[in-house]
Amino acid sequence: MAHIVIVYEELRLFAYGSSGNRPLMEVPIALGKQYHQTKLGDYTVSDLYLDPQHRPSEDVMMDEDLPGGGPIAPWRSFARETRAEGNPNGLGAAWIGLSGNGTNGIGIHGTNDPTSIGTFASDGCVRMRNKDALWLARHCRVGVDVHVTSITDKRGDRD
C-alpha cells in the first residue's frame, strides 16, 4: 500500500497502491466529534495490531504485556465507556496507530458500534467497520503515509 487518504467532509477512507490513481479500498468511516475533531494533516503509520487489547489507564502509555509493547493512549475515555456498557473492546478488530502532525495516540481502528460509521462520533480517531479495519491492517505496513484532507484534495497528491 502506497498511501491512505481520509477525506474529512465525505467521511471516507481511500487506500491507494503504488500502481495508479484508483483506490484499492474506499470505505465509510467515523471521525472525531465536536471538541475532539480529527486534525487535518499528514501522519505516518507507527504500529499495527490485530485484535488489539487495551486497558483504560491514566498513567500508562505502553502495554508491556503485548508482544513488542503496544499503545495505551488517549482513547482511554472511550475504553472506559465501552467497558461500562459491557463491551470490552472499543477498538474493534484492528488498530493502526498514527504519529505525526503534532499528535500521538490516535489511530485508525475497528469499532464495537458500527452505527457510528458515517458520523462524527470518535474522540479523534478514525473508526471503520471491523471487516474494513482488518483488511486495511493486513495490507498496510509501518511507515505508510496517511493524509487527512478536505474534499478538494481527494487523492492526497502533493504539488
Secondary structure, DSSP 8 states (H G I E B T S, - for coil): --EEEEETTTTEEEEE-TT-SSEEEEEE-BEE-TTS----EEEEEEEEEES------SS--B-TTSTT--B--TTHHHHHHHHHTT---TTTTEEEEEEETTEEEEEEE--S-GGGTTSEEESSSEE--HHHHHHHHHH--TT-EEEEE-GGGTT----
